[in-house]
Amino acid sequence: MGMKHDILEIPSSTGYWLVRADGGKFYEDFFLNNFIAISDNEITLSMIMECDFESLAGNVIEHYKRLYSETFKKDWSSQQIAHAAGRTQKFIDEMNIGDLILVPSKKSTTFLIGVVTSEVYEITEEEVTSKIEVNYSINPYLKRRKVTWLKEVSRNEISEKLYWILSAHQTIFNLSEQRDYINQLLAPVYVQDNLCHGTLKISKEEGLDTDEWYELYSIIKQQSDNMNDRMIVKSNVQSPGLLELVSNNPITVISTIIVLSGAVMGEIKIGGIRLPGIIPFFQTYRKEQIEIKKSKKDLDMKDEEQRAKQLENQRAELELEQMKDDLALKKLENEAERLKVQLQISSFDAGRVFEGQTQMDSGDVQDEDESGQ
């Protein structure tokens, strides 16, 4: 009986946001206390809720501008009011539970990636100041949303197509048009809108010559032919660079990733693929990591540990062999292995997953389900 394999499914309705932590100043507070926040404490949630939306004929941004205008009167220019109103409207009305958040650190050297797990809430100023002494900057903003952090990725793992966001000054920026570049940071293989995406990293420094490109595409073509399938290939021309494979059949994408990168992802069979949403996927990942650590700890004797490793390797080899037989990959093996070494191909698994997040509980998953994400 083949084991089932989890592939991340990202709901079509997911929103994508860049949220700044005041130039990275509150990056640690956001991370350690699992939240994001926006400024302008003077504009309270009750003020926002009490305003008469209907009188403005559905023009919600004008409602926010009026609030800011009345609160800050002559201290702020109309441009400042417009920026602040837009920021608050996005945070309150446009962001949803289940949306993905990207938070840059100081100088944007690293980025936190997380999922929104609550509606907007407001804390008191006493709750901000009553914390015990800490060695990071405490965020004073009262309007917040809870976030489950998934990963931290470094700047050099982010697509150059996203670099422009580093110079954008808005506190909150809608990244929905760039969603593919965010998604590929989450997992080497994912599904969205019934399409499976897999990303390979090619690390050969001096770039690929025409023969190497031909050989690479030939293997991909043979692979999709074996599956009676068609695959779209998107390449990032820079080298080292990323190669994205897209198909409506996850088996085609996964088997090609395995053949070209040497990754062992378990026995993959039609019907043997589970598609959990974002938070359940990472919960399973963390659970597996904890179990792996526990089993390693329980093995006191070195020979036992070695024997366990051998069994694990044998099992992985058997699973891979079985899959190769099923997918008629034998003839590609030597060619793909040579190319893997020559082009330094690996599956693209960006950043590091946070393993010890205590906030991951059934309530988070419930929130996500209830929101229809």
PyMOL commands that set and color helices and strands:
alter all, ss='L'
color gray80, all
select helices_A, chain A and resi 27-32+45-50+54-56+60-75+78-94+106-108+125-129+155-157+160-162+164-167+176-186+210-226+250-261+278-298+302-326+330-343+362-370
alter helices_A, ss='H'
color red, helices_A
select strands_A, chain A and resi 5-6+8-9+16-19+35-38+100-104+110-116+121-122+143-154+172-174+189-192+195-202+232-235+241-247+273-274+345-347+352-353
alter strands_A, ss='S'
color yellow, strands_A
deselect
rebuild
show_as cartoon
